[in-house]
Amino acid sequence: MRLLNRMSRYSHGVSKFKLTQPRMLWLDHRLTLSAAPRRKRQFTGVKSSAHPAFPLCSPGLFVSVLPCSPLRGLSILCPHTRTVTHTHVAFASSSAASTPTPAGQVKTQADTEGEQTSTTVPLEDVKRILKLAYPERWKLAAALGFLTVSSGVTMSAPFLLGKVIDTIYTAGADTETMTASLTSLCIMMTGVFLCGGAANAARVYLMQTSGQQIVRNLRASLFSSILRQEVAFFDRNRTGELINRLSADTAVVGRSITDNLSDGLRAVAQAAAGVSMMFYVSPSLASFVLLIVPPLAALAVVYGRYLRSISKSTQDALAQATELAEERISNMRTVRAFGKELSEVNTYTEKTDQVLKLARKEAVLRAGFFGVTGLSGNIMILSVLYKGGLLMASQHMTVGELSAFLMYTFWVGISIAGLSSFYSELMKGFGAGSRLWELLDRKPEFPLNEGLMLSADQLKGRLEFSEVSFAYPTRTEAPIFQDLSLLVPAGTVMAVVGPSGSGKSTLVSLLLRLYDCNSGTITIDGHDIRDLNPYWLRSHIGTVSQEPVLFSYSIRDNIAYGAVDPEAVTTEEIYGAARAANAFNFIQDFPNGFNTVVGEKGVLLSGGQKQRIAIARALLKNPKILLLDEATSALDAENEFLVQEALERLMTGRTVVIIAHRLSTIQNANAVAVLDQRRIGECGQHTELLGNRQGLFRKLMEKQAFLQVKQKRALR
Ligand SMILES: Nc1ncnc2c1ncn2[C@@H]1O[C@H](COP(=O)(O)OP(=O)(O)OP(=O)(O)O)[C@@H](O)[C@H]1O
């Protein structure tokens, strides 16, 4: 995994990494392999093929590396830069192929953090970060100017303060001269300090505002990139992970370009200026003090490495705890219904205990380090005082110079500490950046708004599946359809029935082109849906699912969501759609009427109410094709009647594919298709199918009737 990630980080140019064990590599066809001539004989079996775990991926090269000849120093060159991601390269041990990262799965925080601790930052990442900052270049340049002024003032302060001390101590009995010199020196210094304060305030303001602007731009592009991805991408990636990219990683990147960079530059400038001033004030004392720095720096490097590995483990443990909390809180109703609050609290506590254990380890380490550095700092000051005192006694140094030197020592110490935290923050920024680039660069597998658009006259609504085979990209080994064919003439109602899990909803997903079939074609009025503009296609298809999802807006906004331009929808149109959906009366009964906010996913409404609002939303779209998933037992008799009536109104004059559960719907449909064994087992009129005693439909109906009787008996 780490090798895969490392590869992806180098995917924008020539990539190199070292293999330390015999491996079998699968390379995307865009990658080429190179190695020193004497190593070439170690590659065998180069051939173009698809990876076994990803039969649908573009073919690549399989390269076996002889198990008996460990290979080191292998280079992989990827000349076609931007499109290559780690999913195109898979590593497996020479004996057994391991499971590679599924195509399109984004790197997790833990992945990139692990990677960040052990590698240097590629130039390409630096360029991208700088490119992000480019629109804010003038503000940032001004901020850097102010930074120079404020740092200059800070670093001149010890020198000037030294002068003040010398003025006080060397004036002797001439108090008048001393007062005059002291007053003018203090007035001058007040002016300098005022300039420094103003420059610092301006720097902070400019850095903060440009940082926020960069984060805003990043978030907008990232959200747009996420929403463009195909549905299969969301099957592979956890929502929490994507939200984390959008909120936390963007902020980290923004901060590393602005605040961290400015703090880092300030630390470098101050450390350099401080050391120079130390040598200026007293070269012999400076050489003596700086002898202590190298061992301290070595300690800091060792400590930094160890601390990073512990913080990574802490972060991993924390991520697990957060993941658990996120899932349980968002499914609180299920937790409550099963009475699992206490056991969930215990599970969460166990996870947080793990975090605590690691955090304690980290605390011990930090305590040791800060103890040692604090001690070294004090020893350094003591040495300056000791050696400085001796120099003063031999008239080689004044009291003001010694005071100034002490202050510079202090500043250099602070700046070096600032530099170490700057480095770790910068690394965090690059880690977050590489996760963001991956998402930002990802091209969706099919376009959102490209392709053929039919005119209103051309669109009749004839749907046809011809020998369609399909497996979900996340489960390629389990095909849902094989050579499935089905024709739905324009303006007719096709009821689809079949056992649970037979693929009824999948049929709807394929029509909406949420996924592409692996072979065969799906056509609308003779046009392959892959040639049609997906955005146009979906704007002419209405859907009402069994559990419709509403957004946490008002009822009015939820209904208007169905229209192409929700802003342009009039109140009359919304009322009309609500009336046709049998929703008007219950909405008006709410104290806030159409302005009632429905809560997250419509949680504040009943199942039947949600269904009717979803029907109103679909009505407002006025689609030519309707895909319905009929609500089942969730509704009571009255609601069922109201929803049914609304659905019938919605279906008039359109081509409808309905996943039917009720006998009445099946009876009213023009034809019934029975899904069985990954294809349409039977298709025909309801009475015709019932007439076939050995037929699938008849058996399915008999089974359903039997189950209903059993259920009624159990209820009695
Ligand atoms: N996003 C997905 N990724 C992988 N497999 C999926 C996905 N969605 C559904 N499946 C699988 O595809 C098969 C068909 O599911 P589908 O929801 O189409 O069945 P269904 O006939 O509508 O079932 P039900 O009547 O229970 O709603 C099931 O085995 C299901 O586990």
The ligand as an SDF file (V2000), in Angstrom:
LIG
                    3D

 31 33  0  0  0  0  0  0  0  0999 V2000
  -23.9770   -0.4620   -5.1280 N   0  0  0  0  0  0  0  0  0  0  0  0
  -23.8820   -1.7940   -5.1360 C   0  0  0  0  0  0  0  0  0  0  0  0
  -22.6730   -2.3730   -5.1760 N   0  0  0  0  0  0  0  0  0  0  0  0
  -22.5450   -3.7200   -5.2020 C   0  0  0  0  0  0  0  0  0  0  0  0
  -23.5810   -4.5690   -5.1990 N   0  0  0  0  0  0  0  0  0  0  0  0
  -24.8230   -4.0510   -5.1600 C   0  0  0  0  0  0  0  0  0  0  0  0
  -25.0420   -2.6400   -5.1100 C   0  0  0  0  0  0  0  0  0  0  0  0
  -26.3800   -2.4110   -5.0770 N   0  0  0  0  0  0  0  0  0  0  0  0
  -26.9550   -3.6210   -5.0800 C   0  0  0  0  0  0  0  0  0  0  0  0
  -26.0350   -4.6140   -5.1460 N   0  0  0  0  0  0  0  0  0  0  0  0
  -26.2870   -6.0560   -5.2350 C   0  0  0  0  0  0  0  0  0  0  0  0
  -26.9460   -6.2880   -6.4620 O   0  0  0  0  0  0  0  0  0  0  0  0
  -27.9420   -7.2840   -6.3200 C   0  0  0  0  0  0  0  0  0  0  0  0
  -29.2740   -6.7420   -6.8480 C   0  0  0  0  0  0  0  0  0  0  0  0
  -29.6740   -5.6770   -6.0220 O   0  0  0  0  0  0  0  0  0  0  0  0
  -31.0060   -4.8590   -6.2990 P   0  0  0  0  0  0  0  0  0  0  0  0
  -31.1100   -3.8130   -5.2600 O   0  0  0  0  0  0  0  0  0  0  0  0
  -31.0360   -4.4240   -7.7120 O   0  0  0  0  0  0  0  0  0  0  0  0
  -32.1120   -5.9980   -6.0730 O   0  0  0  0  0  0  0  0  0  0  0  0
  -33.6840   -5.8430   -5.9500 P   0  0  0  0  0  0  0  0  0  0  0  0
  -34.2560   -6.8940   -6.8200 O   0  0  0  0  0  0  0  0  0  0  0  0
  -34.1020   -4.4390   -6.2240 O   0  0  0  0  0  0  0  0  0  0  0  0
  -33.8780   -6.1920   -4.4220 O   0  0  0  0  0  0  0  0  0  0  0  0
  -35.0680   -5.7530   -3.4110 P   0  0  0  0  0  0  0  0  0  0  0  0
  -36.3460   -6.2770   -3.9820 O   0  0  0  0  0  0  0  0  0  0  0  0
  -34.6860   -6.4850   -2.1580 O   0  0  0  0  0  0  0  0  0  0  0  0
  -35.0060   -4.2780   -3.2860 O   0  0  0  0  0  0  0  0  0  0  0  0
  -27.9790   -7.6440   -4.8440 C   0  0  0  0  0  0  0  0  0  0  0  0
  -27.2880   -8.8490   -4.6850 O   0  0  0  0  0  0  0  0  0  0  0  0
  -27.2350   -6.5170   -4.1470 C   0  0  0  0  0  0  0  0  0  0  0  0
  -26.5250   -6.9970   -3.0410 O   0  0  0  0  0  0  0  0  0  0  0  0
  1  2  1  0
  2  3  1  0
  2  7  2  0
  3  4  2  0
  4  5  1  0
  5  6  2  0
  6  7  1  0
  6 10  1  0
  7  8  1  0
  8  9  2  0
  9 10  1  0
 10 11  1  0
 11 12  1  0
 11 30  1  0
 12 13  1  0
 13 14  1  0
 13 28  1  0
 14 15  1  0
 15 16  1  0
 16 17  2  0
 16 18  1  0
 16 19  1  0
 19 20  1  0
 20 21  2  0
 20 22  1  0
 20 23  1  0
 23 24  1  0
 24 25  2  0
 24 26  1  0
 24 27  1  0
 28 29  1  0
 28 30  1  0
 30 31  1  0
M  END
$$$$
